[in-house]
Amino acid sequence: MNTSAQPIKLTSQKQPGISRMVALLFALCSGLAVANIYYAQPLLDSMAQEFNITTSSIGIVVTVTQICYAIGLLLLVPLGDLLNRRKLIIVQMSLSILALVVVGSAGSSSVLFIGMAIVGLLAVVTQTLVASAASLASPSERGYIVGLVTSGIVIGILLARTVAGVLNDWLGWRSVYLFSASLTLLGVVAMSLIMPRQQSTKATLRYGTLLLSVLQLYRDMRILRVRGVLAMLVFTAFSILWTSMVLPLSDSPFNLSHTAIGAFGLAGVAGALAATRAGKLADQGLGQKTTGISLLILLASWLPISYIHHSLGYLIVGVILLDLSVQAVHVTNQSLIYAVRPEAQSRLTAAYMIFYSIGSAVGSIASTQMYALTGWIGVCCLGAGVSAAALVFWIWDLFATRQATHG
């Protein structure tokens, strides 16, 4: 019997839609949660110095956090299709507060690593928030709501480095995590007061079967496989830029501080905000056109990015274009896959975001190695190559789909 073909039957109150205030709260909490796994990047030097850890070993902090985030995608996010999402979100955010306090008050490197692992694991509440927002939204506005919430995620990723750099310079690295814990506490209170209440969920599947059904979604949903590959490629390109950009900017002739480099995230935020309309276009049946145009912009963005040594203005333009296009594809992807299996949004989120994690990891590793071998031009060629591959893959899928439909 095909388990994935048997949707989890939920006894939940049907929602007429979601207000803009609730959607904005979801976006804020999503951005805050995902930022927790990116704060450490500009803080590694400070952590290494305090705990007497070698520079080559302190990178484990980031690795552990990312690995546990991937584990959380597989093990925790699907629970949104099994349990009451409102309670699940509030519990995970509350536990995140404790984990952040542990990191901020760590007295040894062992406690630091354990705390960061738990922070990474619980940061996947971000994806539960996205799935919950999609389920609360009416079908006609689902793409717009998903776009609004995922914009909060991208903004959280981009601003995490800026916030961490500034607080580290003023108050030390521990203040970053204690500050985040305080904001998360406010988020829990706001969620408890504002998030719509849902009836208790009764599911026909056990937890083990639920996890197995995530794998079966890959088999049964071609659109998930296609959109997953596109997500992997665009986030590889995204990671290629944002991981390696610190290298030329911190070197001569720029010699910028981490705080100054993090400020480039503000340009990325402008692009992410501009892409919120992608969800509306997907709601109107223009998902394919939005994807194609966005991938063309992604490919074109690498030209101004490559002129970094001519003027930082070119880099700013390229960052805006790249983040706009990546966010537009990402929002469109989620809108399209959620529409197919609305009862499985948490599992779809988990299945889809695995591709995001793979792309981010590959981009980070590949970009630093490419920079060491060929410099910034090599990095830009790598990013353009990955972007071109995404465009070619989309064109191939478009023709394959049309051929299957007409013949």
C-alpha positions as CSV (number, residue, x, y, z in Angstrom):
1,M,0.0,0.0,0.0
2,N,1.4,3.4,-0.9
3,T,1.6,5.2,2.4
4,S,2.3,8.6,0.7
5,A,-1.0,8.3,-1.2
6,Q,-2.8,8.2,2.1
7,P,-2.8,11.8,3.4
8,I,-2.7,12.4,7.1
9,K,-6.2,13.1,8.2
10,L,-6.3,16.1,10.4
11,T,-9.2,17.4,12.5
12,S,-8.4,21.1,12.4
13,Q,-10.6,24.1,12.1
14,K,-10.7,25.4,8.6
15,Q,-9.1,28.8,8.4
16,P,-10.5,31.5,6.2
17,G,-7.1,33.1,5.8
18,I,-4.3,34.8,7.6
19,S,-4.0,38.5,8.5
20,R,-1.1,40.6,7.4
21,M,-0.1,41.2,11.0
22,V,0.1,37.5,11.7
23,A,2.1,36.9,8.5
24,L,4.5,39.7,9.5
25,L,4.9,38.1,12.9
26,F,5.7,34.8,11.2
27,A,8.2,36.5,9.0
28,L,9.9,38.2,12.0
29,C,10.1,35.0,14.1
30,S,11.3,33.0,11.1
31,G,14.1,35.5,10.4
32,L,15.1,35.6,14.1
33,A,15.3,31.8,14.3
34,V,17.3,31.2,11.1
35,A,19.7,34.0,12.1
36,N,20.8,31.9,15.0
37,I,22.8,29.6,12.8
38,Y,24.6,32.4,11.0
39,Y,25.6,34.6,13.9
40,A,28.7,32.6,14.5
41,Q,30.4,33.3,11.2
42,P,31.9,36.7,12.1
43,L,32.4,35.7,15.8
44,L,34.8,32.7,15.2
45,D,37.9,34.7,16.0
46,S,36.5,36.0,19.3
47,M,35.3,32.5,20.3
48,A,38.7,31.0,19.4
49,Q,40.6,33.5,21.4
50,E,38.4,33.2,24.6
51,F,38.4,29.3,24.6
52,N,42.0,29.0,23.3
53,I,40.9,27.1,20.2
54,T,43.0,27.0,17.0
55,T,41.7,28.9,14.0
56,S,41.5,25.7,12.0
57,S,39.3,24.0,14.7
58,I,36.9,26.8,15.6
59,G,35.1,26.3,12.2
60,I,33.6,23.2,13.8
61,V,31.1,25.6,15.5
62,V,29.6,26.4,12.1
63,T,29.8,22.8,10.9
64,V,28.1,21.3,13.9
65,T,25.3,23.9,13.7
66,Q,24.6,23.3,10.0
67,I,24.7,19.5,10.5
68,C,22.2,19.7,13.3
69,Y,20.0,22.0,11.3
70,A,19.9,19.4,8.5
71,I,19.0,16.7,11.1
72,G,16.2,18.9,12.4
73,L,14.8,19.3,8.9
74,L,14.4,15.5,8.6
75,L,13.3,14.7,12.2
76,L,11.5,17.8,13.5
77,V,9.9,19.7,10.6
78,P,7.7,16.7,9.5
79,L,6.1,16.8,13.0
80,G,4.1,19.8,11.8
81,D,1.9,17.3,9.9
82,L,1.5,15.1,13.0
83,L,1.1,17.6,15.9
84,N,-0.6,20.9,16.6
85,R,1.7,23.4,14.8
86,R,0.9,26.2,17.2
87,K,2.1,24.3,20.2
88,L,5.0,22.8,18.3
89,I,6.3,26.3,17.3
90,I,5.9,27.7,20.8
91,V,7.7,24.8,22.4
92,Q,10.6,24.8,19.9
93,M,11.0,28.6,20.3
94,S,11.0,28.3,24.1
95,L,13.7,25.6,24.0
96,S,15.7,27.8,21.6
97,I,15.8,30.4,24.3
98,L,17.4,28.0,26.7
99,A,19.9,26.8,24.1
100,L,20.9,30.4,23.3
101,V,21.4,31.2,27.0
102,V,23.7,28.1,27.2
103,V,25.8,29.4,24.3
104,G,25.9,32.9,25.7
105,S,27.0,31.7,29.1
106,A,29.2,28.8,28.0
107,G,32.2,28.3,30.3
108,S,34.0,25.8,28.1
109,S,34.3,24.9,24.5
110,S,32.5,21.6,25.1
111,V,29.4,23.5,26.4
112,L,29.7,25.9,23.5
113,F,29.6,23.1,21.0
114,I,26.7,21.3,22.7
115,G,24.8,24.6,22.9
116,M,25.4,25.4,19.2
117,A,24.3,21.9,18.2
118,I,21.0,22.4,20.0
119,V,20.6,25.9,18.5
120,G,21.0,24.5,15.0
121,L,18.6,21.6,15.7
122,L,15.9,23.9,16.9
123,A,16.4,26.6,14.3
124,V,14.3,24.5,11.9
125,V,11.2,26.1,13.7
126,T,11.7,28.5,10.8
127,Q,10.4,25.9,8.3
128,T,7.5,24.9,10.6
129,L,6.5,28.6,10.6
130,V,6.6,28.7,6.8
131,A,4.4,25.5,6.6
132,S,2.0,26.8,9.2
133,A,1.6,30.2,7.4
134,A,1.0,28.3,4.1
135,S,-1.7,26.1,5.8
136,L,-3.4,29.1,7.4
137,A,-3.5,31.2,4.2
138,S,-6.3,30.9,1.7
139,P,-5.4,29.2,-1.6
140,S,-5.7,32.5,-3.5
141,E,-3.1,34.3,-1.3
142,R,-0.9,31.3,-0.3
143,G,2.0,32.4,-2.7
144,Y,1.9,35.9,-1.3
145,I,2.0,34.8,2.3
146,V,4.8,32.3,1.7
147,G,6.7,35.0,-0.1
148,L,6.3,37.4,2.9
149,V,7.4,34.8,5.4
150,T,10.4,33.5,3.4
151,S,11.5,37.1,2.9
152,G,11.8,37.3,6.6
153,I,14.1,34.2,6.5
154,V,16.4,35.7,3.8
155,I,16.5,39.0,5.7
156,G,17.4,37.1,8.9
157,I,20.3,35.3,7.1
158,L,21.6,38.5,5.5
159,L,21.4,40.7,8.6
160,A,22.7,38.1,11.0
161,R,26.3,38.9,10.1
162,T,25.7,42.6,10.5
163,V,24.1,42.3,13.9
164,A,26.7,39.9,15.2
165,G,29.5,42.1,14.0
166,V,28.2,45.2,15.6
167,L,27.3,43.6,19.0
168,N,30.6,41.8,19.0
169,D,32.5,45.1,18.6
170,W,30.4,46.8,21.3
171,L,29.7,44.1,23.9
172,G,31.5,40.9,23.0
173,W,30.4,37.8,21.2
174,R,28.2,36.5,24.1
175,S,25.9,39.5,23.9
176,V,24.8,38.3,20.4
177,Y,23.2,35.1,21.7
178,L,21.8,36.7,24.9
179,F,20.3,39.4,22.7
180,S,18.8,36.8,20.4
181,A,17.4,34.9,23.4
182,S,15.7,38.1,24.6
183,L,14.1,38.7,21.2
184,T,13.0,35.0,21.0
185,L,11.3,35.4,24.3
186,L,9.3,38.3,23.0
187,G,8.5,36.2,19.9
188,V,7.1,33.4,22.1
189,V,4.9,35.9,23.9
190,A,3.7,37.4,20.7
191,M,3.0,34.0,19.1
192,S,1.1,32.9,22.2
193,L,-1.1,36.0,22.0
194,I,-1.5,36.4,18.2
195,M,-1.1,33.1,16.4
196,P,-4.5,31.6,15.6
197,R,-5.5,28.6,17.8
198,Q,-6.0,25.3,16.1
199,Q,-7.9,22.2,17.3
200,S,-5.9,19.2,18.4
201,T,-4.6,17.1,15.5
202,K,-5.4,13.5,15.1
203,A,-3.1,11.7,12.6
204,T,-3.5,8.3,11.0
205,L,0.3,7.8,10.6
206,R,2.9,7.0,13.2
207,Y,6.1,9.0,13.5
208,G,8.2,6.4,11.7
209,T,5.8,6.1,8.9
210,L,5.6,9.9,8.7
211,L,9.4,10.1,8.2
212,L,9.2,7.4,5.5
213,S,6.5,9.3,3.7
214,V,9.0,12.2,3.3
215,L,11.1,10.0,1.1
216,Q,8.0,8.8,-0.8
217,L,7.2,12.4,-1.6
218,Y,10.3,12.5,-3.8
219,R,9.1,9.4,-5.6
220,D,5.6,10.6,-6.2
221,M,6.0,14.3,-6.9
222,R,7.9,15.2,-10.0
223,I,7.4,18.9,-9.2
224,L,9.2,18.4,-5.9
225,R,12.2,16.8,-7.6
226,V,12.4,19.5,-10.2
227,R,11.9,22.4,-7.8
228,G,14.3,20.8,-5.4
229,V,17.1,20.7,-8.0
230,L,16.4,24.3,-8.8
231,A,16.6,25.2,-5.1
232,M,19.9,23.4,-4.8
233,L,21.4,25.2,-7.7
234,V,20.2,28.7,-6.8
235,F,21.3,28.4,-3.2
236,T,24.7,27.0,-4.4
237,A,25.1,30.3,-6.3
238,F,23.8,32.3,-3.2
239,S,26.3,30.5,-1.0
240,I,29.2,31.0,-3.5
241,L,28.8,34.7,-3.2
242,W,28.1,35.2,0.5
243,T,30.8,32.7,1.7
244,S,33.6,34.0,-0.4
245,M,32.8,37.7,-0.5
246,V,34.5,38.3,2.8
247,L,37.9,37.2,1.3
248,P,38.5,40.1,-1.2
249,L,36.7,42.7,0.9
250,S,38.9,42.0,4.0
251,D,42.1,42.0,1.9
252,S,43.9,44.9,0.2
253,P,42.9,47.3,-1.2
254,F,39.6,47.3,0.7
255,N,40.6,46.0,4.1
256,L,37.1,46.3,5.4
257,S,36.1,45.2,8.9
258,H,33.6,42.4,9.5
259,T,31.0,44.9,10.5
260,A,31.5,46.8,7.2
261,I,31.4,43.6,5.2
262,G,28.2,42.5,7.0
263,A,26.6,45.8,6.0
264,F,26.5,44.5,2.4
265,G,23.6,42.4,3.7
266,L,21.5,45.5,3.6
267,A,21.7,45.5,-0.1
268,G,20.7,41.9,-0.1
269,V,17.7,42.8,2.0
270,A,16.5,45.2,-0.7
271,G,16.6,42.5,-3.2
272,A,14.8,40.0,-1.0
273,L,12.0,42.5,-0.3
274,A,11.6,43.2,-4.0
275,A,11.1,39.5,-4.6
276,T,8.0,39.2,-2.4
277,R,5.8,39.8,-5.5
278,A,7.0,36.4,-6.8
279,G,4.4,34.7,-4.6
280,K,1.6,36.8,-6.0
281,L,2.7,35.9,-9.6
282,A,2.7,32.2,-8.7
283,D,-0.9,32.6,-7.3
284,Q,-1.8,34.0,-10.7
285,G,-0.4,31.0,-12.6
286,L,2.8,32.7,-13.7
287,G,5.2,30.6,-11.7
288,Q,7.1,29.3,-14.8
289,K,7.6,32.7,-16.3
290,T,8.7,34.1,-13.0
291,T,11.2,31.3,-12.6
292,G,12.7,31.8,-16.1
293,I,13.1,35.6,-15.7
294,S,14.6,35.2,-12.3
295,L,17.2,32.7,-13.5
296,L,18.2,35.0,-16.3
297,I,18.7,37.8,-13.7
298,L,20.7,35.4,-11.5
299,L,23.0,34.7,-14.4
300,A,23.3,38.4,-15.3
301,S,24.1,39.4,-11.7
302,W,27.6,37.8,-11.8
303,L,28.8,40.4,-14.4
304,P,28.6,43.4,-12.0
305,I,29.8,41.2,-9.1
306,S,32.9,40.4,-11.1
307,Y,33.8,44.1,-11.3
308,I,34.3,44.3,-7.5
309,H,37.8,45.7,-7.9
310,H,36.6,48.5,-10.2
311,S,34.0,49.8,-7.8
312,L,32.0,48.5,-4.8
313,G,29.0,50.0,-6.4
314,Y,29.0,47.2,-9.0
315,L,29.1,44.7,-6.1
316,I,26.0,46.3,-4.5
317,V,24.1,46.1,-7.8
318,G,25.1,42.5,-8.2
319,V,24.1,41.6,-4.7
320,I,20.6,43.1,-5.1
321,L,20.1,41.3,-8.4
322,L,21.3,38.0,-7.1
323,D,19.3,38.1,-3.9
324,L,16.2,39.2,-5.8
325,S,16.4,36.3,-8.2
326,V,17.3,33.6,-5.6
327,Q,14.4,34.7,-3.4
328,A,12.0,34.9,-6.3
329,V,12.8,31.3,-7.4
330,H,12.6,30.1,-3.8
331,V,9.2,31.6,-3.2
332,T,7.9,30.3,-6.5
333,N,9.2,26.8,-5.7
334,Q,7.4,26.7,-2.4
335,S,4.2,28.1,-3.7
336,L,4.0,25.5,-6.5
337,I,4.8,22.5,-4.4
338,Y,2.5,23.5,-1.5
339,A,-0.4,23.7,-3.9
340,V,-0.1,20.1,-4.9
341,R,-0.3,18.5,-1.4
342,P,-1.7,21.0,1.0
343,E,-2.2,18.4,3.7
344,A,1.6,17.6,3.7
345,Q,3.1,21.0,3.9
346,S,5.5,20.3,6.8
347,R,6.8,17.2,5.1
348,L,7.1,19.0,1.8
349,T,9.0,21.8,3.5
350,A,11.4,19.2,5.0
351,A,11.9,17.4,1.7
352,Y,12.4,20.7,-0.2
353,M,14.8,22.3,2.2
354,I,17.1,19.4,2.2
355,F,18.1,20.5,-1.3
356,Y,18.7,24.0,0.1
357,S,21.0,22.6,2.7
358,I,23.0,20.6,0.1
359,G,23.3,23.7,-2.2
360,S,24.4,25.9,0.7
361,A,27.1,23.4,1.8
362,V,28.4,22.8,-1.7
363,G,28.6,26.5,-2.5
364,S,30.5,27.3,0.7
365,I,33.1,24.6,0.1
366,A,33.5,25.2,-3.6
367,S,33.8,29.0,-3.4
368,T,36.6,29.1,-0.8
369,Q,38.6,26.5,-2.7
370,M,38.0,28.3,-6.0
371,Y,39.1,31.6,-4.5
372,A,42.3,30.0,-3.2
373,L,43.1,28.6,-6.7
374,T,42.0,31.4,-9.1
375,G,40.9,34.4,-7.1
376,W,37.7,36.4,-7.4
377,I,37.3,36.0,-11.2
378,G,37.3,32.2,-10.6
379,V,34.6,32.5,-8.0
380,C,32.4,34.6,-10.4
381,C,32.9,32.1,-13.2
382,L,31.9,29.3,-10.8
383,G,28.8,31.2,-9.7
384,A,27.9,32.1,-13.3
385,G,28.3,28.4,-14.3
386,V,26.0,27.2,-11.6
387,S,23.5,29.9,-12.5
388,A,23.7,28.9,-16.2
389,A,23.1,25.2,-15.2
390,A,20.0,26.2,-13.3
391,L,18.7,28.1,-16.4
392,V,19.4,25.1,-18.7
393,F,17.8,22.7,-16.3
394,W,14.6,24.9,-16.1
395,I,14.5,25.1,-20.0
396,W,14.9,21.3,-20.2
397,D,12.1,20.7,-17.7
398,L,9.8,23.2,-19.5
399,F,10.2,21.4,-22.8
400,A,9.9,18.0,-21.2
401,T,6.7,19.0,-19.5
402,R,5.2,20.5,-22.7
403,Q,6.2,17.4,-24.7
404,A,4.6,15.1,-22.1
405,T,1.4,17.3,-22.1
406,H,1.0,17.4,-25.8
407,G,2.2,14.0,-26.8
